[in-house]
């Protein structure tokens, strides 16, 4: 069995994990820490669900034109994704039921997230409009809750949820910052306000970010191969 498969089995549920977990407790603990870090970094950078997976695009493109919106959507993402994925990972249910359960749980977690946001930042929450409600159907949450969480241990689910949330937040904050700069420049030159709020600007910036990450991944893989 390759090292990569062993690491994967260590974080997965089932018989394969018992085989992968053989060895001293100290060695297994080190592998768990290493694998946890890898899972988090995959969600944050190397397999970013927004820039590379094309998931969760709608809120980023539609509402990610201000730092306030980026902060609000990032909060909702964290508040909804972690519990939804954990619950889906703990529940035993048929594969065909998972998408519906994940969607229902996402809708239930939206209620307290929206209530908190409306209480502490009513203006920002109101400005989100339909994009806030559409976080219920965020494809990042639903895909990880449906495909990843049920087959991995709790530690892996937590790190994957935090990594994907961090990846979503990093992208939407970067896009929002650049769109605010663009809006400011256009407003000074032409007097047009909120020029960066147009969705095609968001798509353009996402394409640039995706290209940069892909270039980084290719360079990283090439360096790894050169060391072998």
N, C-alpha and C positions, 0 to 999 in steps of 0.2 A: 504493500500500500504506500502511495506517495505521501510526502509530508503535507502537501496541500489537501489531499483527501482526508488525512488524519485530522488536520485542523478543522476541516469542515464537519467531520463526524463528531468531534469534541463538542461542537456547538449545536449539533442536531439531536433531535429526539430519536429513540429507537435503539436497537441492539448494537448498531455500529458505534454508538457513543461509549458503550462499556468496553469495547475493544480499544478505542482510541484513548480512553482514560486510564489505561494501564500504566503503571510506573509509580514513582514516589509522589506523595502529595505535593511536595515542593515543586517538582517538575511539572505536574499537571496544573498547579496554580500559575506557574510562569506562562505556560501555554495559553491558559484562559485569559490572562492579562494581555498577552500579545495578540491573541485573536480578537479580544474585545476592542483593542485599539485599532486593529485592521478593519473591523466591521464599522466602527465609528468613522474612520477616515474614508472608507468607501462611500458612505452616505454623504459626507461633507465635500469630498473632492473627486476621488478617482472614479466613482460611479454615481456622481451627483444626479439625483432623480429628476431634477428640473432641466439642467443644462445638457445632460447626456441621455437621460431616460425619457425626456419630453413629457414628464408627468407634472401635474399641478401648474400647467402653463397659464390657465385662464386667470387666476387671481394675480399672477405676476404681470402679465401683459395688460390686463384690464384695470387693475387698481394699484399696481406697483409703480406709481409715478410720484410718490412723496414718501419721505422718511416716516411720517406719522402713520400712513397706511401700511408701510412695510413692518413697522413695529407691531401694529394691531393684528395684522395677518399672521405674523410670526408667533405672537402670543396665542392666537386661536389654534394655530397648527400644533404647538406644543401641548396645549391644554386638551386637545382632541386626540392627537395621534397616540401618545403614550398609553393612556388607559384603554383606548379601543384595541390597540395591538396586544396589550397584555391580556385583556379579557378574551380576545379571540385565540390567543395562544393557550390559555388555560382551559377553555371550553372544548369538549369533545363533541363534534358534530359532523354530519355528512358533508362532503366537499360541495355539493350543490346548494347547501344551505348557507355556506360561509359568506358569499357576497351580500345576501339579504341581511344577515345578522350584523355584518360589519357596517352596512349602511344605516341600520336602525341605531346601533350603538353610536355611530358618528353623529346622527341627528340628536340623540339624547345628550351627548357631551357638548354639542353646540349650544344648548340652552343655558347652562351655567357660564360657559365661556362668553357668550353674547351678553348675559346679564352683568358679568363683572366688567366687561369692556364698556358697556353702556353706562355703568355707574361711575367708573373712574375716568373715562374718556368719551363722553357722550357725543361731542362734536366729531371726533374721528370715527366713531362707530356709525354715526348717521351718514358720514361721507362715504363709507364703504358701500352702502346701498345693497344691491343684489349680490355683489361679490362676497360679502360677508356670509350670506345665506348659502351661497354656492360652495363654501368651504365644507359643507356637509358631504358633498360628493367629490371632495378632493381625491384625485386618482392616486396620489402618493399614499394617503392613509388607507384607502380601500385595497390597493394592490399589496401593500406590506401586511395588512391585517389578514388578507385572504390567502396570500401565497407564501409569505415568509414566517409569520408568527406561529401558525399551527405546527410547523415542522422543526422549530428550534426552541432551545431552552430559554428560560426567563432572562438570564443575563444577556444572551444574544439579542433577544427581542428588545430589551431596554436600550442596548447600545445601538441597534439598528434604528430604533425610533428616534433616539437623540441625534444620531448622525444624519438621518434624513431630514429631521427638523432643522438642524444646523445648516445642512446643505441648502434647504429651501430658504432659510433666513439669509444666508450669505448671498445667494443669487438675488433675492428680492431687494435687499438693502443696496447691493451694488448697482442694480438696474435703477432703483429709485434715486440714488445719488446722482447717477449720470443723467437721468431724465430731468432732475431738478436743475442741474447745471445747464443742460440744453435749453430748458424753459427760460432760465434767467438770461442766457445769451440772446435768445430770439426776442425776448421781451424788450431788451435794451436796444436791439438793432431795428426791430420793426414795430414794437408795441403790441405784438400778439402775445396773449397770456396763455399759460398752460399748453404751450406747443409740445412739450414732452409727454403730455397725457395721451397722445394718439397711440393706439395699439401697435401700429406698424413700427414705431420707435422701439417699443418693448421687444417685438420680434427681432428687430435688427440687432439690438444689444445682446439678446439671448444667443443669437447665432454667433456673434463675436466671442462671447464667453465660452460657448460650446467648442468653438474652434481652438481657443487657447488651451482648454483643458485636454482636448484630444491631442494637441501637439505635445503637451506636457506628459501625457500618458505614453505616447509613442517614444518620446525621448527617454523616459524612465524605463520602459521595456527594453529599449536598445542598450541602455547602460547595464541592465541586469544580464542580458544575453552576452554582453562583452566580458562580463566577470566570470561567466561559466567556462 
